């Protein structure tokens, strides 16, 4: 076989090996990581996290990212933050959020998180994090449901639980101690009864011996 043919064959084998290695590495698409639900207290600031993993380093000339909002999953999405090549992550004008949304992530760490300040009841809904990072061909998408509450649930009072546990434990200890004392008293009383019976038996034997000696004397 000629040298050019061998080179072509070697080249084909190398490309095939690289494609196989690439397919086995699981790097065909990105993953977007978000929390499915977030609870936020009315009037506070909440962080809505979104990060992604990719086999490729972010190329600022090709990277694309959008944050959108929906009151429900069936409603039209409202774009309120996007990525610009020269400006990075930029909040857009929004009657709903005004200037309450800020970028809180780090693009170098694939972190696209945002913060929403002065949370209102009308902010409740679904927040979509869309990511495109070529040469990944599939667009990443994460959905976070924000639930706004007017008050946080009361903290559990561990003092009551500790007091109840201590009371139960003390009662059990006292019961066990009482049982041990009663058992010891019963054993001691039984030993006393045995001793008394033994002494009475010995007394009877001594009396019988004395009587026998008296009858034997002339």
C-alpha positions in Angstrom: 0.0 0.0 0.0 1.3 3.4 -0.9 2.3 6.0 1.6 -0.5 8.6 0.8 -3.1 5.8 1.2 -1.6 4.9 4.6 -1.7 8.6 5.6 -5.3 8.9 4.6 -6.3 5.8 6.4 -4.5 6.9 9.5 -6.2 10.3 9.3 -9.6 8.7 9.0 -8.9 6.4 12.0 -7.7 9.4 14.1 -10.9 11.4 13.3 -13.1 8.4 14.1 -11.3 8.0 17.4 -11.8 11.6 18.3 -15.5 11.5 17.4 -16.0 8.4 19.5 -14.1 10.0 22.4 -16.2 13.1 22.1 -19.5 11.2 22.0 -18.5 9.2 25.1 -17.6 12.2 27.1 -21.2 13.4 27.3 -20.4 16.9 26.1 -23.0 17.1 23.4 -25.1 19.7 25.2 -25.2 22.0 28.2 -27.0 21.7 31.5 -28.9 24.6 33.2 -29.1 24.3 36.9 -31.9 26.1 38.8 -34.1 25.6 41.8 -37.6 24.6 40.8 -39.3 26.8 43.5 -38.1 29.8 45.6 -40.0 31.4 48.5 -39.6 35.1 49.1 -40.9 37.3 51.8 -42.9 40.3 50.6 -40.7 43.5 50.8 -37.4 41.7 51.0 -34.6 41.0 48.4 -34.4 37.6 46.8 -31.7 36.0 44.7 -32.9 33.9 41.7 -30.0 31.6 40.8 -29.2 30.2 37.4 -25.9 28.5 36.4 -24.9 26.3 33.5 -22.3 23.7 32.6 -20.8 23.4 29.2 -18.0 21.6 27.4 -17.0 24.9 25.8 -15.6 28.0 27.2 -17.9 31.0 26.8 -17.2 33.0 23.6 -18.5 36.6 24.2 -19.0 37.0 20.5 -21.4 34.0 20.2 -22.8 33.7 23.7 -26.5 34.6 24.2 -28.7 34.8 27.3 -32.2 36.0 28.2 -34.2 36.3 31.4 -38.0 36.3 31.0 -41.0 36.4 33.3 -44.4 34.8 33.1 -47.4 35.1 35.4 -48.2 31.5 34.6 -46.7 29.0 32.2 -49.5 29.7 29.7 -48.9 33.5 29.6 -46.7 35.4 27.2 -43.1 35.8 28.3 -41.8 39.3 29.2 -38.1 39.9 28.5 -36.5 41.9 31.3 -32.7 41.1 31.1 -30.5 40.1 28.2 -26.8 39.8 27.3 -25.0 42.2 25.0 -21.6 41.5 23.5 -20.0 44.8 24.6 -22.1 45.5 27.7 -22.6 42.1 29.3 -25.8 41.4 31.2 -28.1 44.4 31.0 -31.6 44.9 32.6 -34.2 46.1 30.2 -36.9 48.7 30.9 -39.8 47.0 32.5 -43.0 48.5 34.1 -43.2 45.5 36.4 -39.7 45.5 37.8 -38.5 49.1 37.0 -35.0 49.1 38.5 -35.5 46.4 41.1 -33.7 43.7 39.0 -29.9 43.5 39.0 -27.3 41.0 37.7 -25.7 39.1 40.6 -23.8 36.4 38.8 -20.3 35.9 37.4 -20.0 35.1 33.7 -16.5 33.7 34.1 -18.0 31.1 36.4 -21.1 30.4 34.2 -23.3 32.1 36.9 -26.2 34.0 35.5 -28.1 34.7 38.7 -30.1 37.9 39.4 -31.5 39.6 42.5 -34.9 41.1 42.8 -35.3 43.8 45.5 -38.4 44.9 47.3 -40.3 41.8 46.3 -44.0 42.4 45.7 -47.0 40.0 45.5 -47.2 40.8 41.7 -43.7 39.4 41.2 -45.0 35.9 41.9 -44.7 33.7 38.8 -42.2 31.9 36.6 -38.8 33.1 35.7 -37.1 31.6 32.6 -33.3 31.4 32.2 -32.3 30.9 28.6 -28.7 30.2 27.6 -27.0 29.6 24.3 -23.2 28.8 24.3 -22.0 27.8 20.8 -20.7 25.4 19.6 -23.3 23.7 22.0 -26.2 23.3 19.5 -29.0 23.0 22.1 -30.3 26.0 23.9 -30.3 25.6 27.7 -33.5 26.5 29.6 -34.3 26.6 33.3 -37.6 27.6 35.0 -37.9 28.9 38.5 -41.2 29.4 40.2 -41.2 32.4 42.6 -43.7 32.2 45.5 -44.2 35.4 47.5 -45.4 35.1 51.1 -46.6 37.8 53.5 -45.1 36.2 56.5 -42.7 33.4 57.2 -43.9 30.3 59.0 -43.2 30.5 62.8 -40.0 28.9 63.9 -40.4 25.6 65.7 -39.9 26.1 69.5 -37.3 23.5 70.4 -37.6 24.5 74.1 -40.9 22.8 74.4 -39.6 19.6 72.7 -36.6 19.6 75.0 -38.7 20.1 78.1 -41.1 17.3 77.1 -38.1 15.1 76.4 -36.5 15.9 79.7 -39.8 15.3 81.5 -40.3 11.9 79.8 -36.7 10.9 80.4 -36.9 12.0 84.1 -40.1 10.0 84.6 -38.7 6.9 83.0 -35.5 7.2 85.1 -37.6 7.6 88.2 -39.8 4.6 87.3 -36.8 2.4 86.7 -35.2 3.6 90.0 -38.4 2.8 91.8 -38.6 -0.7 90.3 -35.0 -1.3 91.3 -35.6 -0.2 94.9 -38.8 -2.3 95.1 -37.0 -5.3 93.8 -34.2 -4.8 96.3 -36.6 -4.4 99.2 -38.5 -7.5 98.2 -35.2 -9.4 98.0 -34.1 -8.1 101.3 -37.4 -8.9 102.9 -37.3 -12.4 101.4 -33.8 -12.9 102.9 -35.1 -11.7 106.3 -38.0 -14.2 106.2 -35.7 -17.0 105.3 -33.4 -16.0 108.1 -36.3 -15.9 110.6 -37.6 -19.2 109.5 -34.1 -20.7 109.8 -33.7 -19.3 113.3 -37.1 -20.6 114.3 -36.2 -24.1 113.0 -32.9 -24.0 114.8 -34.7 -23.0 118.0 -37.1 -25.9 117.7 -34.3 -28.3 117.2 -32.5 -27.0 120.3 -35.7 -27.3 122.4 -36.3 -30.8 121.2 -32.7 -31.7 122.1 -33.0 -30.3 125.6 -36.3 -32.2 126.1 -34.7 -35.5 125.1 -31.8 -35.0 127.5 -34.3 -34.4 130.3 -36.1 -37.6 129.7 -32.9 -39.6 129.7 -31.8 -38.4 133.2 -32.8 -40.8 136.2 
